[in-house]
Amino acid sequence: MSITWVRQMVLFFLLVLLQVWLFNKIHIGGYATPLVYIYFIIKLPVEMNRSLVLVLSSLLGLCIDLFTYTLGMNMLATVIAGFMRAYFLKLFAPKDIFESYSPSFSTFGTGMFLRYAGLMILLHQVVLFVTESFSLFEPTLLILRIVGSYVLTIFLIYIFEKMRYERFKS
């Protein structure tokens, strides 16, 4: 088993545990909850087979659903994010890199990585919160939850990636 797979498995389990035991208990103002487990899908290697990405995305969503009793809502959101990942990579991935790599500050640059991650996070959270609300009767509350959670999640992912980048640079 290659070191990349070991790192991916550690990241998977670490993010699931952090989400379930720490981040799900954070509700800033009743609207903002960080959903950092999407970071796993964001960081999957670029050349990974789309079918494998969908399987890993569904497993991630299933694990979160099992611990939070959300009846497949997270699984739906992660599978859609995993499906759209290839299209977002075509938009933001640099064309001049030939070896296999994972999206990061060092491969994409800070701005492009944040655009890519931001679009993935936004898609995931819109699908999750619209599915969770089952209606559009309270659009203000829905938008507040999406925006609050988006800002908190992108901030935490920026911090995670910045820590990895600083460690990589040194």
C-alpha positions in Angstrom: 0.0 0.0 0.0 1.5 3.3 -1.0 2.1 6.2 1.4 -0.6 8.2 -0.4 -3.3 5.7 0.4 -2.2 5.6 4.0 -2.4 9.4 4.3 -5.8 9.4 2.6 -7.1 6.8 5.1 -5.7 8.7 8.1 -7.3 11.9 6.8 -10.6 10.1 6.3 -10.8 8.8 9.8 -9.4 12.0 11.4 -11.9 14.2 9.6 -14.8 11.9 10.5 -13.8 11.8 14.2 -13.2 15.6 14.3 -16.6 16.2 12.6 -18.5 13.9 14.9 -16.9 14.6 18.2 -15.9 18.3 17.9 -17.3 20.3 15.0 -20.9 19.0 15.1 -21.1 20.5 18.6 -20.2 24.0 17.4 -23.2 26.1 16.5 -22.3 29.7 16.3 -25.4 31.8 16.6 -27.5 28.7 15.9 -26.6 29.1 12.2 -23.0 28.3 11.6 -21.7 24.7 11.9 -18.3 23.9 10.4 -18.6 20.9 8.0 -14.9 20.2 7.5 -15.2 16.5 6.4 -15.6 17.8 2.8 -11.9 18.5 3.0 -11.3 14.8 2.3 -13.0 15.0 -1.1 -11.2 18.3 -1.9 -7.8 16.7 -1.1 -8.2 13.5 -3.1 -5.5 13.0 -5.8 -6.4 14.7 -9.1 -5.8 11.5 -11.2 -8.1 9.4 -9.1 -10.7 7.4 -11.0 -14.1 9.1 -10.9 -15.8 5.8 -9.7 -13.4 5.5 -6.8 -14.0 9.2 -5.9 -17.8 8.5 -5.8 -17.3 5.4 -3.7 -15.1 7.2 -1.2 -17.5 10.2 -1.2 -20.5 7.9 -0.4 -18.5 6.1 2.4 -17.6 9.5 3.9 -21.2 10.7 3.8 -22.4 7.3 5.2 -20.0 7.5 8.1 -21.2 11.0 9.0 -24.8 9.9 8.6 -24.4 6.9 10.9 -22.9 9.0 13.7 -25.4 11.9 13.3 -28.6 10.1 12.4 -29.3 12.2 9.4 -30.8 9.5 7.1 -28.6 9.9 4.0 -28.5 13.7 3.7 -24.7 13.9 4.1 -24.3 11.0 1.8 -26.3 12.8 -0.9 -24.3 16.0 -0.5 -20.9 14.2 -0.5 -21.8 12.1 -3.6 -22.9 15.2 -5.5 -19.7 17.0 -4.5 -17.6 14.0 -5.5 -19.3 13.9 -8.8 -18.8 17.6 -9.6 -15.2 17.5 -8.4 -13.8 16.5 -11.8 -15.6 19.5 -13.4 -14.3 21.9 -10.8 -10.8 20.5 -11.2 -10.9 21.3 -14.9 -11.8 24.9 -14.0 -9.1 25.4 -11.4 -6.3 22.9 -11.8 -3.1 24.2 -13.4 -2.5 22.7 -16.9 1.3 22.6 -16.7 1.7 20.0 -13.9 2.2 16.5 -15.3 2.8 14.3 -12.2 0.1 13.1 -9.9 -0.7 15.5 -7.1 -3.4 16.5 -4.7 -4.9 19.9 -4.7 -3.1 22.2 -2.3 -1.7 25.7 -1.9 1.6 24.5 -3.3 0.1 22.9 -6.5 -2.8 25.3 -7.2 -1.6 28.5 -5.5 -3.5 29.9 -2.6 -6.1 31.8 -4.7 -7.0 29.0 -7.1 -7.1 26.5 -4.2 -9.5 28.6 -2.2 -11.7 29.1 -5.3 -11.8 25.4 -6.0 -12.4 24.5 -2.3 -14.9 27.3 -1.9 -17.0 26.1 -4.8 -16.9 22.5 -3.5 -17.9 23.6 -0.1 -20.7 25.8 -1.4 -22.1 23.1 -3.5 -21.9 20.6 -0.6 -23.6 22.9 1.8 -26.4 24.1 -0.5 -27.3 20.5 -1.2 -27.1 19.5 2.4 -29.1 22.4 3.9 -31.8 22.4 1.1 -32.2 18.6 1.6 -32.3 19.1 5.4 -34.9 21.8 5.3 -37.2 19.9 2.8 -38.7 23.1 1.8 -38.0 26.7 0.8 -40.5 28.3 3.2 -37.9 30.0 5.3 -35.4 31.2 2.7 -33.7 33.7 5.1 -32.9 31.0 7.6 -31.7 28.7 4.9 -29.4 31.4 3.5 -28.1 32.3 6.9 -27.2 28.6 7.7 -25.5 28.2 4.3 -23.5 31.4 4.5 -22.6 31.0 8.2 -21.5 27.4 7.7 -19.7 28.2 4.5 -17.6 31.0 6.1 -16.7 28.9 9.1 -15.8 25.8 7.0 -13.7 27.7 4.4 -11.9 29.5 7.3 -11.1 26.2 9.0 -10.0 24.5 5.7 -7.8 27.5 5.0 -6.2 27.1 8.5 -5.7 23.3 7.9 -4.1 23.9 4.5 -2.0 26.8 5.7 -0.5 24.5 8.5 0.2 21.8 5.9 1.8 24.3 3.5 4.0 25.9 6.2 5.2 22.4 7.2 5.8 21.5 3.6 7.8 24.7 3.0 10.1 24.1 6.0 
